[in-house]
């Protein structure tokens, strides 16, 4: 019984160490969970949809009437889903202003949440 428990402990420790090494290499090379990665195409339909969602949600929460124009740049971060950090151009009255928005998206759960929205 003691030999079996020692073997299981050794195997578990080995798996943990190997996983840890791969995680650190992945992070060092610019990948991995929690790393912000620039978006290649801010005009992709799914990214534009996230930007429009951010403006719409902000309008509901703040009682404003911003009008989505475009996305200037953006990044994604893998979490339990995906965080989108977007620089959004939105019209406020007669002026186009820049806003920094963060949206948490979990499409498999049909879940989106605006976690941050501020003028730049």
C-alpha positions as CSV (number, residue, x, y, z in Angstrom):
1,X,0.0,0.0,0.0
2,X,2.8,2.4,0.9
3,X,4.6,1.7,-2.4
4,X,1.4,2.4,-4.3
5,X,0.8,5.8,-2.5
6,X,4.5,6.8,-3.1
7,X,4.1,6.0,-6.8
8,X,0.9,8.0,-7.2
9,X,2.6,10.9,-5.3
10,X,5.6,10.8,-7.6
11,X,3.5,10.7,-10.7
12,X,1.4,13.6,-9.5
13,X,4.5,15.6,-8.7
14,X,6.0,14.9,-12.1
15,X,2.9,16.0,-13.9
16,X,2.8,19.2,-11.9
17,X,6.4,20.0,-12.6
18,X,6.2,19.3,-16.3
19,X,3.0,21.4,-16.6
20,X,4.7,24.2,-14.7
21,X,7.7,24.2,-17.0
22,X,5.5,24.3,-20.1
23,X,3.5,27.1,-18.7
24,X,6.6,29.2,-18.0
25,X,8.0,28.6,-21.4
26,X,4.7,29.5,-23.0
27,X,4.4,32.7,-21.0
28,X,8.0,33.6,-21.8
29,X,7.3,33.2,-25.6
30,X,4.3,35.5,-25.4
31,X,1.5,33.0,-25.1
32,X,-0.4,31.6,-22.3
33,X,-3.3,32.5,-20.1
34,X,-3.6,36.1,-18.9
35,X,-1.3,37.6,-21.6
36,X,-2.7,40.5,-23.7
37,X,-2.3,39.7,-27.4
38,X,-2.8,42.4,-30.1
39,X,-5.7,41.8,-32.5
40,X,-4.7,41.4,-36.1
41,X,-8.0,42.6,-37.5
42,X,-10.0,45.0,-35.5
43,X,-12.6,45.1,-38.3
44,X,-13.5,41.4,-38.0
45,X,-17.2,41.1,-37.5
46,X,-16.9,39.4,-34.1
47,X,-14.6,42.2,-32.8
48,X,-16.9,44.9,-34.2
49,X,-19.9,43.2,-32.5
50,X,-18.0,43.3,-29.1
51,X,-17.2,47.0,-29.7
52,X,-20.9,47.8,-30.4
53,X,-21.9,45.8,-27.4
54,X,-19.5,47.9,-25.2
55,X,-21.0,51.2,-26.4
56,X,-24.6,49.9,-26.0
57,X,-24.0,48.6,-22.5
58,X,-22.2,51.9,-21.5
59,X,-25.2,53.9,-22.8
60,X,-27.6,51.8,-20.7
61,X,-25.4,52.0,-17.6
62,X,-24.5,55.7,-17.8
63,X,-27.6,57.0,-19.6
64,X,-25.5,58.4,-22.5
65,X,-26.2,58.4,-26.2
66,X,-22.8,57.5,-27.7
67,X,-22.8,56.2,-31.2
68,X,-20.3,53.5,-32.2
69,X,-18.0,54.5,-35.1
70,X,-15.1,52.1,-35.3
71,X,-12.3,50.3,-33.4
72,X,-8.9,52.0,-33.5
73,X,-7.0,49.0,-31.9
74,X,-7.6,46.1,-29.6
75,X,-6.1,43.2,-27.6
76,X,-7.5,39.9,-26.3
77,X,-6.7,38.1,-23.1
78,X,-7.5,34.4,-22.5
79,X,-9.2,33.9,-19.1
80,X,-12.3,31.9,-18.4
81,X,-13.4,33.1,-21.8
82,X,-11.9,36.1,-23.5
83,X,-11.3,39.6,-22.4
84,X,-11.4,42.2,-25.2
85,X,-9.6,45.5,-24.5
86,X,-10.6,47.9,-27.3
87,X,-9.9,51.5,-28.1
88,X,-13.3,52.6,-29.6
89,X,-14.1,55.7,-31.6
90,X,-17.7,56.8,-30.6
91,X,-19.6,59.9,-31.5
92,X,-20.7,62.0,-28.5
93,X,-23.0,64.7,-29.9
94,X,-21.0,66.2,-32.8
95,X,-17.6,65.0,-31.7
96,X,-15.8,61.6,-32.1
97,X,-14.0,60.6,-29.0
98,X,-11.8,57.7,-28.0
99,X,-12.9,55.3,-25.2
100,X,-11.1,52.3,-23.7
101,X,-13.5,49.4,-23.1
102,X,-13.0,45.9,-21.6
103,X,-15.5,43.3,-22.4
104,X,-15.5,39.7,-20.9
105,X,-17.0,37.2,-23.4
106,X,-17.9,33.6,-23.0
107,X,-19.7,32.7,-26.2
108,X,-20.4,29.1,-25.3
109,X,-22.5,30.4,-22.4
110,X,-23.9,33.3,-24.4
111,X,-22.4,35.6,-21.8
112,X,-20.9,39.1,-22.3
113,X,-20.1,41.7,-19.7
114,X,-18.8,45.2,-19.9
115,X,-16.2,45.4,-17.2
116,X,-14.7,48.8,-17.9
117,X,-15.5,51.8,-20.1
118,X,-13.7,55.2,-19.9
119,X,-12.8,58.1,-22.1
120,X,-9.2,58.4,-23.1
